[in-house]
Structure formats: C-alpha cells, structure tokens
Amino acid sequence: MTSDTKTDCALARVGFVERQRRIEDAGLAYEVYLILDKLVLGLSATPVLRDEHHPHFEKSPSEENVNDTAVDDSEFDEDCDKYRKYLKSLCPKTWKNQDHYKVLGLSKLRYKASAAQIKSAYRQKVLRYHPDKGKYKDQLGEQANDTFACIQKAYELMSDNDKRRSYDSVDPDFDETVPVSVEVSTKNFFTKLAPVYERNARFSNVQPVPLLGDIHASREDVEKFYDFWFSFSSWREFSYNDTEDKSKGEDRYERREIEKMNRYEREKARKDYLKRLANTIQLTFDKDPRIALFRKAEKQAKEDEKERKRLEKLRKEEEKKAAEAEEERLKAEQLAKEKELKKLADRERNAAKKLTTRKRKELRDLVSSTNYWTEDPGEKLVIMEHVERICMAGKNDDLDDAVAKLSEAKDYDDAVAVLTGTARKEKENSTPPAKEAPQPKTESKPSSGGWTDEEIAFLVKAANLYPAGTNRRWFQVAQYINDHTRSGTPKSEKEVIKQAKIRAAQVTAPTVSAAAAAAAVTKENIQTPEPEQNHEAEAPAAKKEKSKEPSPAATNGNAAPAAATNGNAAPAPAAIADDWTPDEQFKFEQALKTYPSSDPKRWENIAAASGHTKKECIQRYKKIVEMIKARKA
C-alpha cells in the first residue's frame, strides 16, 4: 500500500466515530483483559476467577485496598497543558532530580497519598500517556516514550514502601528551615515553632506524634510532648541522595567501597538532621512560656510548703512553750504547796518543841520544888541525872506520866523508883532492833612493801604478758594490775618498777631478806618512764644480763611462778636510765624517718631536731640497734 492509499483511507474515516471494543464482565476475554491490565500496572497476575485461591499468588493488603476501595480523584493535580508541558520536559536519565509526586499528579497529597491513590493516579497516567494507546500520545510525539518511562519510574518508587520512604526523606517540597533563638519570643512562640514539629512528625517511628499545643495545654500534655521529642526516634534516611550507584562497580571490592562511601554520607546527613532537630527541641524548651509558668508554680508551691512548715514549726514551738509554761506553773504550785506544808510542819514542830520545853520545865520545877526529896548532895545528883535523862529522851506523854507520878512521890525512894521505871521504859522504846554484824571480808595478807600476794601474782603475770621491748611496758603492767586487783589503792609505774626490782633481787640473791632488798632498791635512783617513753631503748648489756634471770616470784610462795617463753625465763623488768626525755626521743625518731641515710648532713640535722649533740645521737642510734638485734636473737 502506497502513501497515497494511506491518505485516502485516513480521509475516508473523517467524520466517523472509531468503534470501541466492548468487553462484558464475564468470560475468557474479560479475564485476559484483567490479566493484561495487571501486567501493565506492574502487579502480580493472580487468577482472576472468583473464589479461586492460589498459595503463591496471594494479594497483599495494600492491593486489596487498591481494588476494593473507591478512590476520590478530586485531590489529584489537574491534567492540563501546563502539566503535559512539564511531562514533555522530563528525561528518564535525570529521574533522581524529578518530583515523582508531581509526575503522578499527586503534588497536593505528596507523602499523605495512600497506596490506592497512587495506584489510581498511575492508572490514569497510563491510559492517557501510554505511547501506544494513550489519549495524549499524539500531543507528546517523540517524547511519549520518555514521558511514559518517567511515569513508570515514579510509580516504581511510589509503589515500593522502602523506596518511597527513601524519597520522602529527601522530599524537595519538605521545609528544612528552623527558627533561630533571636527569632523566637513569647508572642510568636507557637506560630514559629508549631509548624516545625508538624512537618517533622511524619518521620517518627511512633505514631501518633504529640504536637506543641497552645498556652492552655495541661502540664501532663506538655511533659508528654517533651518526653516524646527529647527521645525522638526517626526513620528518615538519605539513601536516595547516594552519589554513586554501587551496581556500577566493576567488582565486589569497588562496589563495597562505593557502599562504604554512600553509608558515610547517609550517616553524616542523618546526624546533621538529628542535631538540628535536637537544637530546635532545646530551644523550644528554653523559650516555652508554659515551662516558665510551671516553674513559677513549683517555686510558689515550694514557698508555700516552706511557709507551711515554718508556721507548723512556730505552732509547735508555741505549744512547747505553752506546755513548758504550764509545767512551770504546776511546779510553782507544787513548790508553793510544799512550802506551805513545810511551814505547817515547822509550825507544828515548833509548837511541839515549845510544849516539850514547857513540860520539861514543869518536871524540873516539880523536882526542884521538893528539893529532890533529900538533903544528901549525892542523892540529889542521882535525881538530877535521872531527870535530865528523861528530859532528853522522853516524849511528852512520858513527861506527863513522870510529872503525875512524881507529884504522888512522898520520899526519895519513891522518886527514884518512878524515875528509874520511866527511864527504862524510854530506853526500851528508843532502842532500835539489833542488826547482824557484817562479815569481815577476807583479804589477801599484805606482804612486804604494802603489796599483797594477789598483786604480786598479777605483777608476775603482767611481766610475762608484756616482755621487755614492749612500748610503754610498765604503764601497761601497772594498768593490768589495777584492773585485776580488788584493792582500792592503784599502783603507779614507779611502785611497779620498784616491786619488780625487789622480786628480781630476791630471786637472784635468796639469802637477802625482803626488807634489805627494799632498802637497797630505795637507795637506787629509779627513773620512772613517762607514758610516751619508748621502752625499747634499754641498754644492751643490762638486757643481756637480765635476760638470763628468771621472772620475779612471790616471797611467801603464794604467787604463781612466771611462765617461761620458748623455754627460757622471761626477762626481768628494768628501766632506762639515761637523760633522754620522751619528747626528745619522739623528735629523734621523727628525724630518723625524715632525713635518709643518703643525706650527707643527716646527723647534723637529727642533732638539731632532737636537741642533742651529733655524737649523742649516733650513740643513741647504735644503742637502739643493738637492743633490737639482741631481742631478735
């Protein structure tokens, strides 16, 4: 067929409506039509027969919603010349820079578009811009294939959840701007910051997202908002902006390196986004007028609580003062009553004294008026003695009885009998019941020098318990004796040292009596060590000599013998007889620790610190070293 023939055929069809093929909703043709339609839309060609089920071709929930839900296309973009001009300008090679929502006519809905709306929009675009059977294929001309490729690419991205999420993360229509601190004030706080959270809420993994609210929001809502956004979890990722496609790598090593670079760029962009969002949240918290109101309310509540506690404390103090005043009043009343009772008792006692005095005077006057019933001075003295005894010990009733009986007495013998009987009666009434005589305490018999056998036994035990070289030995021995003996007289260190020397002298020279040993020790110049004195600084020669002596034993044999240590007798107690005071000894020891042996002027510094000469310090040091070696040996 030539070109002229084609032209004639086209002219012949002018004015006639092209026949449309009508397919009924039944039969194989209808099923084939459905399968072809699914294949064009990129869906699985599952069996189309009703109630037929195949395990390998099950519909997803999104596909079921797409097929079963009626889609309202009123929110789709208008398919006008401007839109077609935009489609005509697209190139499949620059698909990454295209607005895929606008390509599908969903620029109004964007990320809010559902899967059904995306499906419906794509269907419309296929019917209108398909290069073979589209409605506007002639208007697109040579760009029809490129336009349809861009539409397919947009649908490929939008129908896949992961790819759509990747594109939504870098949506060019998304506003990334956030206000800075100087732009936010109390007046425009909600108008400036509320849209920021509304825009970013779409990237949250948790839905629904609490929004900023207004000034009248409750504290619970505000706390919920900040708790959510301070721990905000976002699904936003930036893989869509990958600069390199790892599928273009020549080998796996190159692809791995490309993926590593892309992953680094994604993480960097994600950190920048999260940091920007965190700064915005902190700015919101700092500028939030509701937080200021809450803090003010908390401060007021704390002040009210503080005031309440102060008033409560003041009330308790007042109650305490009132209770103390009442207690003082009661004490004062009680004291006044006691004073009144005491005055009454004193008054009664004085009255009784006056009555007793009057009755005594009456008795004496009666006796003197009768001239004691005799002229003999000796007999008069006997009467006077009896009368005074009755007056001193007798009571008022006894005095009245004596006066009554003496008034009837006719001679001396009657008077003596009356007075004697009255005195015996008073003696019987005034004699207290006999008490049992206390049993005498059995005490240890004191030996020579005022030391009991018990004290000497404790001395021997303490001397073995605290051997020579023990720090403050004699102070501890004296304290041990005083803690364990029952005698009331404590022993001093000087007495303990003196008694120890007496015991040692008795052991070494048994023929010498205890008195002679005590006298010999008394003549010696015994230097009592102070509590701070170091008893380790004993003379080596004296220590070696006394280490051979047995421990002191009691003279009368009642004290326990000293226990031997390691088979040898315990060293006898001895005192340091030198001119070093405890303070000088302490300074000497501290100087030895302070100045090391490497110091060339060590002994000059030690001598200056201890107050002795260099020679004395060296001798002292050698003496202590010899004593320590002897003790170790």
C-alpha positions in Angstrom: 0.0 0.0 0.0 1.4 3.3 -1.1 1.3 6.6 0.8 -1.5 7.9 -1.3 -3.6 4.9 -0.4 -3.0 5.6 3.3 -4.0 9.2 2.9 -7.2 8.2 1.1 -8.1 5.8 3.9 -7.5 8.4 6.5 -9.7 10.9 4.6 -12.4 8.3 4.3 -12.5 7.8 8.1 -13.1 11.6 8.8 -16.5 12.1 10.2 -16.9 8.6 11.5 -16.5 7.5 15.2 -13.9 4.8 15.8 -15.5 1.6 17.0 -14.8 0.9 20.7 -14.4 -2.7 21.7 -16.8 -3.6 24.5 -15.9 -6.4 26.8 -18.5 -8.0 29.1 -17.7 -8.7 32.7 -17.6 -12.4 32.1 -15.8 -15.0 30.0 -12.2 -15.6 28.9 -11.9 -12.2 27.1 -12.7 -10.4 30.3 -10.2 -12.5 32.3 -7.5 -11.9 29.7 -8.2 -8.2 29.8 -7.8 -8.1 33.6 -4.5 -10.0 33.4 -3.1 -7.7 30.8 -4.2 -4.7 32.8 -2.4 -6.1 35.9 0.7 -6.7 33.9 0.7 -3.2 32.5 0.3 -1.8 36.1 3.2 -4.0 37.4 1.1 -6.1 39.7 1.1 -9.9 40.0 -1.2 -11.6 37.5 -3.0 -13.7 40.1 -6.0 -15.9 38.9 -9.0 -13.7 38.2 -11.7 -16.3 38.8 -13.8 -15.5 41.8 -13.2 -17.6 45.0 -10.1 -19.2 43.4 -7.1 -19.3 45.7 -3.5 -20.0 44.8 -0.9 -20.1 47.6 1.8 -18.5 45.5 -0.2 -15.5 44.3 -1.9 -14.0 47.3 -2.8 -10.4 47.3 -1.2 -8.0 49.7 -3.4 -5.9 52.0 -2.4 -2.8 50.0 -3.5 -4.4 46.7 -6.8 -5.5 48.2 -7.4 -1.9 49.4 -6.5 -0.6 46.0 -9.0 -2.9 44.3 -11.8 -2.7 46.9 -11.6 1.0 47.9 -13.2 3.7 45.8 -10.6 6.5 45.2 -11.6 10.1 45.1 -9.5 11.8 42.4 -10.6 15.3 43.3 -7.3 15.8 45.1 -5.2 14.8 42.1 -3.4 17.5 40.0 -5.3 18.9 37.1 -4.3 17.3 33.8 -3.8 20.5 31.8 -1.5 21.8 29.1 0.9 23.0 31.8 1.2 19.6 33.3 1.7 18.0 29.8 4.4 20.6 29.1 6.1 19.5 32.3 5.9 15.9 31.4 7.3 16.6 28.0 10.4 18.2 29.6 11.3 15.1 31.6 14.2 12.8 30.8 14.5 9.3 32.1 18.2 9.8 32.7 17.6 12.5 35.3 14.9 10.6 37.2 16.6 11.3 40.5 16.1 15.0 40.2 12.4 14.7 39.3 9.4 15.3 41.6 7.8 11.9 41.4 4.7 13.0 43.2 4.2 15.7 40.5 4.9 13.2 37.8 2.0 11.1 39.0 -0.2 14.2 39.6 -0.1 13.8 43.4 1.8 17.1 44.3 -1.1 18.2 46.5 -1.1 15.0 48.6 2.6 14.0 48.4 3.5 11.9 51.4 -0.1 11.7 52.6 -1.2 9.9 49.4 -2.4 6.3 50.1 -1.4 3.3 48.0 -4.9 3.3 46.4 -4.5 6.9 45.3 -1.0 6.2 43.9 -2.5 3.2 42.0 -5.4 5.2 40.7 -3.2 8.1 39.6 -0.8 5.7 37.8 -3.7 4.1 36.0 -4.9 7.4 34.8 -1.5 8.3 33.5 -1.1 5.0 31.7 -4.5 5.5 30.0 -3.6 9.0 28.9 0.1 8.9 28.2 0.8 5.3 27.1 3.0 5.6 23.9 0.8 3.1 22.0 -2.8 3.6 23.3 -2.7 6.7 25.4 -5.1 9.5 24.9 -2.4 12.2 24.5 0.2 10.1 22.7 -0.1 12.4 19.6 0.5 15.5 21.6 3.6 14.2 23.2 5.0 13.0 19.9 8.5 11.7 20.1 8.7 12.4 23.9 5.9 9.8 24.6 8.3 7.0 25.3 10.4 9.2 27.6 7.4 10.6 29.4 5.9 7.1 30.0 9.3 5.9 31.2 9.3 8.7 33.8 5.8 7.8 34.9 6.7 4.2 35.3 9.8 5.1 37.3 7.8 7.3 39.5 5.2 4.6 40.1 8.0 2.0 40.7 9.4 4.3 43.5 6.0 5.2 45.0 4.6 1.6 45.0 7.6 0.2 46.9 7.4 1.2 50.6 11.2 1.3 51.2 11.9 3.3 48.0 9.1 5.7 48.7 10.3 6.2 52.3 13.8 6.9 50.9 12.4 9.5 48.5 10.1 11.0 51.2 13.2 11.5 53.4 14.7 13.9 50.9 11.4 15.3 49.5 12.2 18.5 47.7 9.0 20.0 48.9 9.9 19.4 52.6 10.8 22.6 54.5 14.1 22.0 56.4 14.3 25.5 57.9 14.0 26.0 61.7 13.8 29.4 63.5 16.8 30.6 65.5 16.8 31.9 69.1 16.6 35.6 68.2 13.5 35.0 66.1 11.5 33.3 68.8 9.7 35.3 71.5 6.9 34.8 73.9 4.4 36.4 71.5 5.3 34.3 68.4 6.4 31.1 70.2 3.6 28.9 69.0 3.3 30.3 65.5 7.1 29.9 64.8 7.7 26.5 66.3 4.5 24.6 66.0 4.8 24.1 62.2 8.3 22.7 62.7 7.0 19.8 64.8 4.1 19.3 62.4 6.4 18.9 59.5 8.9 16.6 61.3 6.1 14.4 62.8 5.9 12.4 59.6 9.4 11.0 60.1 8.6 9.5 63.5 8.6 5.7 64.1 5.9 6.1 66.7 2.5 7.4 65.7 0.6 9.4 66.6 3.0 12.2 67.5 2.2 14.7 70.3 2.3 18.3 68.9 3.3 21.6 70.6 -0.2 22.6 71.5 -1.0 26.1 72.9 -0.6 28.2 76.0 -3.6 26.5 77.7 -2.2 22.9 77.4 -2.1 21.0 80.6 1.2 20.1 82.3 0.6 16.4 81.6 0.4 17.2 77.8 3.5 19.4 77.9 5.5 16.8 79.7 4.3 14.1 77.3 5.3 16.4 74.4 8.9 16.9 75.7 9.4 13.3 76.8 8.5 12.2 73.2 10.6 14.7 71.3 13.7 14.5 73.6 13.7 10.8 72.8 12.6 11.2 69.2 13.1 8.1 67.0 13.1 8.9 63.3 13.0 6.5 60.3 14.4 9.2 58.0 17.4 8.1 55.9 19.2 9.6 53.0 20.0 6.7 50.7 18.2 8.5 47.8 21.0 11.0 47.7 23.7 8.4 47.1 26.2 10.0 44.7 27.4 6.7 43.4 25.5 3.6 42.3 27.2 0.5 43.7 25.7 -1.6 41.0 28.0 0.1 38.5 31.1 -1.2 40.3 33.3 -3.5 38.2 33.9 -5.9 41.0 32.8 -6.6 44.6 35.7 -4.6 46.1 34.7 -1.5 44.1 31.0 -2.0 45.0 32.0 -2.4 48.7 33.9 0.8 48.6 31.1 2.7 46.9 28.6 1.3 49.5 31.0 2.4 52.3 31.2 6.0 50.9 27.4 6.1 50.5 26.8 4.8 54.0 29.2 7.5 55.4 27.3 10.3 53.6 24.0 8.9 54.8 25.1 8.8 58.4 26.5 12.3 58.2 23.3 13.7 56.8 21.2 11.8 59.4 23.4 13.2 62.3 23.1 16.7 60.9 19.3 16.3 60.8 19.1 14.9 64.3 21.4 17.5 65.7 19.3 20.3 64.1 16.2 18.8 65.5 17.7 18.4 69.0 18.8 22.1 69.0 15.2 23.0 68.0 13.7 20.9 70.8 16.1 22.5 73.3 15.3 26.0 72.0 11.6 25.2 72.4 12.1 24.0 76.0 14.1 27.1 76.9 11.6 29.5 75.3 8.4 27.8 76.3 6.3 30.2 78.3 4.4 27.2 79.8 7.6 25.9 81.3 8.2 29.3 82.9 4.6 29.2 84.3 5.2 25.6 85.6 8.5 26.6 87.3 6.8 29.6 88.8 4.0 27.4 90.1 6.6 25.0 91.5 8.5 27.8 93.2 5.3 29.1 94.6 4.4 25.7 95.8 7.8 25.2 97.5 7.5 28.6 99.1 4.0 27.8 100.3 5.3 24.5 101.7 8.2 26.2 103.3 5.8 28.8 104.8 3.5 26.0 106.0 6.5 24.2 107.6 7.6 27.5 109.2 4.1 28.1 110.6 3.9 24.5 111.8 7.3 24.8 113.5 6.2 28.1 115.0 3.0 26.5 116.2 4.9 23.5 117.7 7.3 25.9 119.4 4.4 27.9 120.8 2.7 24.7 122.0 6.0 23.6 123.5 6.4 27.0 125.3 2.8 26.8 126.5 3.5 23.3 127.8 6.7 24.4 129.5 4.8 27.4 131.0 2.1 25.1 132.2 4.7 22.7 133.6 6.5 25.6 135.3 3.1 26.8 136.7 2.4 23.4 138.0 5.9 23.1 139.5 5.4 26.5 141.1 2.1 25.5 142.5 3.6 22.2 143.8 6.5 24.1 145.3 4.1 26.6 146.9 2.1 23.7 148.4 5.3 22.1 149.6 6.5 25.3 151.2 3.1 25.7 152.8 3.2 22.2 154.1 6.7 22.8 155.3 5.6 25.9 157.1 2.8 24.0 158.7 5.2 21.2 159.7 7.7 23.7 161.1 4.9 25.4 163.0 3.7 22.1 164.4 7.3 21.1 165.2 7.9 24.4 166.9 4.7 24.1 168.9 5.7 20.5 169.8 9.2 21.8 170.9 7.6 24.6 172.9 5.2 22.0 174.6 8.1 19.7 175.3 10.2 22.6 176.7 7.3 23.6 178.9 6.8 20.1 180.2 10.5 19.7 180.8 10.4 22.9 182.8 7.4 21.6 184.7 9.3 18.4 185.5 12.4 20.3 186.6 10.3 22.8 188.6 8.5 19.9 190.4 11.7 18.2 191.3 13.4 21.4 192.5 10.3 22.4 194.4 10.5 19.2 196.5 14.3 19.8 197.0 14.9 16.4 195.3 13.3 14.6 198.2 16.6 14.5 200.1 19.3 16.7 201.6 22.2 14.5 200.6 24.1 16.1 197.6 24.9 12.6 196.2 21.3 11.6 196.2 20.3 14.9 194.7 22.8 14.3 191.9 21.2 10.9 191.2 17.8 12.5 191.0 19.1 15.3 188.8 20.8 12.8 186.4 17.6 10.8 186.1 15.5 13.9 185.4 17.8 15.2 182.8 17.9 11.8 181.1 14.1 11.7 181.0 14.0 15.3 179.7 16.5 14.5 176.9 15.0 11.2 175.7 11.4 11.3 176.9 8.3 12.2 175.0 5.5 14.5 176.1 3.4 11.6 177.3 6.3 10.2 179.3 7.0 13.6 180.8 3.3 14.0 181.8 3.4 10.5 183.3 6.6 11.3 185.2 5.1 14.6 186.5 1.9 12.8 187.6 3.8 10.0 189.4 6.4 12.3 191.0 3.6 14.5 192.3 2.5 11.5 194.3 6.0 10.5 195.4 6.5 11.0 199.2 10.1 10.3 199.7 13.4 9.8 197.8 12.9 6.1 197.2 9.5 6.6 195.6 11.0 9.3 193.3 14.0 7.1 192.3 11.6 4.3 191.6 9.5 6.5 189.4 12.4 8.0 187.5 14.1 4.6 187.1 11.0 3.0 185.7 10.4 5.9 183.3 14.0 5.8 182.1 13.8 2.1 181.5 10.6 2.4 179.5 12.1 5.2 177.4 15.2 3.1 176.7 13.1 0.1 175.6 11.0 2.3 173.2 14.0 4.1 171.8 16.4 1.1 171.3 16.4 0.1 167.5 16.4 -3.6 166.5 19.8 -5.3 166.6 21.5 -5.7 163.2 23.6 -8.6 162.2 27.2 -7.9 162.4 28.8 -7.7 158.9 31.0 -10.5 158.0 34.6 -9.4 157.7 36.0 -9.5 154.1 38.8 -11.9 153.6 41.6 -10.0 152.0 45.0 -11.1 150.9 47.6 -10.7 153.6 49.8 -7.8 152.8 53.4 -8.7 152.4 56.5 -6.5 152.5 56.2 -3.1 150.9 52.4 -3.0 151.1 51.9 -5.5 148.2 49.5 -8.4 148.7 50.2 -11.9 147.4 47.4 -11.3 144.7 49.1 -8.1 143.5 52.5 -9.8 143.3 50.9 -12.7 141.3 49.4 -10.2 138.8 52.8 -8.4 138.6 54.5 -11.7 137.6 51.7 -12.5 135.1 51.8 -9.0 133.6 55.7 -9.0 133.4 55.4 -12.2 131.2 52.5 -10.8 129.2 54.4 -7.6 128.4 58.0 -8.6 127.9 61.0 -6.2 127.6 60.8 -4.1 124.5 57.0 -3.6 124.7 56.0 0.0 124.1 55.1 1.7 127.4 55.7 -1.6 129.1 55.4 -0.5 132.8 52.4 1.7 132.2 50.6 -1.3 130.7 51.8 -3.6 133.6 50.5 -1.1 136.2 47.2 -0.7 134.3 46.8 -4.5 134.2 47.4 -4.8 138.0 45.0 -2.0 138.8 42.3 -3.6 136.5 42.5 -7.1 138.0 43.2 -6.5 141.8 40.4 -5.8 144.3 42.4 -3.4 146.5 41.3 0.2 146.4 44.9 1.6 146.1 46.1 1.8 142.5 49.7 1.1 141.7 51.8 3.7 139.9 54.6 2.8 137.4 57.3 3.8 139.9 55.8 1.4 142.5 55.6 -1.4 139.9 59.2 -0.9 138.8 60.4 -0.8 142.5 58.5 -4.0 143.4 59.8 -5.8 140.2 63.4 -5.0 141.2 62.7 -6.3 144.7 61.3 -9.5 143.3 64.3 -9.9 140.9 66.7 -9.3 143.8 65.0 -11.9 145.9 65.3 -14.4 143.0 69.0 -13.7 142.3 70.0 -13.5 146.0 67.6 -15.6 148.0 69.6 -15.1 151.2 68.9 -11.4 151.2 65.7 -10.5 153.1 62.9 -8.7 151.5 63.4 -5.7 153.8 67.1 -5.4 152.8 66.2 -5.7 149.1 63.6 -3.0 149.5 66.1 -0.7 151.3 68.6 -1.4 148.6 66.2 -0.5 145.9 65.0 2.6 147.7 68.6 3.9 147.6 68.8 3.4 143.9 67.9 6.2 141.5 64.8 4.6 139.8 63.8 6.7 136.9 60.0 6.2 136.2 59.3 6.2 132.4 56.7 8.5 131.1 53.7 7.2 129.2 55.1 8.4 125.9 58.6 6.9 126.6 59.8 4.1 124.2 60.8 1.2 126.5 62.7 -0.4 123.7 65.7 1.8 124.2 67.2 -0.2 127.1 70.9 -0.8 127.5 72.0 -3.9 125.6 74.3 -5.0 128.3 71.7 -4.7 131.0 69.2 -6.5 128.8 71.6 -9.4 128.1 72.3 -9.7 131.8 68.7 -9.7 132.9 67.6 -12.0 130.1 69.3 -14.8 132.0 67.4 -14.0 135.2 64.1 -15.8 135.9 60.8 -13.8 136.3 60.0 -12.4 139.8 58.3 -14.7 142.2 56.4 -14.1 145.4 58.5 -14.3 148.7 56.0 -16.4 150.6 55.3 -18.7 147.7 51.6 -17.8 147.3 52.1 -16.1 143.9 52.1 -18.1 140.7 55.5 -18.6 139.2 56.4 -16.8 135.9 55.8 -18.7 132.7 58.9 -19.3 130.6 58.8 -18.1 127.0 60.3 -20.5 124.3 61.9 -22.5 127.1 63.8 -19.5 128.5 62.9 -17.5 131.6 61.2 -14.1 130.8 63.4 -11.1 131.2 63.2 -9.2 134.4 61.7 -5.7 134.3 64.2 -2.9 134.0 64.1 0.9 133.5 66.0 3.1 131.1 68.5 5.2 133.0 69.5 8.0 130.6 69.0 11.7 130.1 66.7 11.4 127.0 63.2 12.8 127.7 60.1 11.3 125.9 59.8 14.5 123.8 63.4 14.3 122.7 63.1 10.6 121.9 60.0 11.3 119.8 61.8 14.1 117.9 64.8 11.8 117.4 62.6 9.1 115.9 60.8 11.5 113.6 64.2 13.0 112.5 65.4 9.4 111.6 62.4 9.0 109.4 62.7 12.5 107.8 66.4 12.5 106.9 67.5 9.4 104.9 71.0 7.9 105.1 71.9 9.3 101.7 71.8 12.9 103.2 75.4 13.9 103.9 74.3 16.2 106.7 71.9 13.7 108.2 73.3 13.5 111.7 73.7 17.3 112.0 70.0 17.7 111.1 69.0 15.0 113.5 71.0 16.6 116.3 69.4 20.0 115.6 66.0 18.4 115.7 66.4 16.4 118.9 68.4 18.9 120.9 71.4 16.7 121.5 74.9 16.6 120.0 75.8 14.6 116.9 77.8 12.2 119.0 75.0 11.6 121.4 72.5 11.0 118.6 74.9 8.4 116.9 75.4 6.6 120.3 71.7 6.6 120.8 71.1 5.1 117.4 73.7 2.4 117.9 72.2 1.6 121.3 68.7 1.1 119.9 70.1 -1.1 117.0 72.0 -3.3 119.4 69.0 -3.7 121.6 66.8 -4.7 118.6 69.3 -7.2 117.5 69.6 -8.7 120.9 65.8 -9.1 121.2 65.7 -10.8 117.8 68.5 -13.2 118.8 
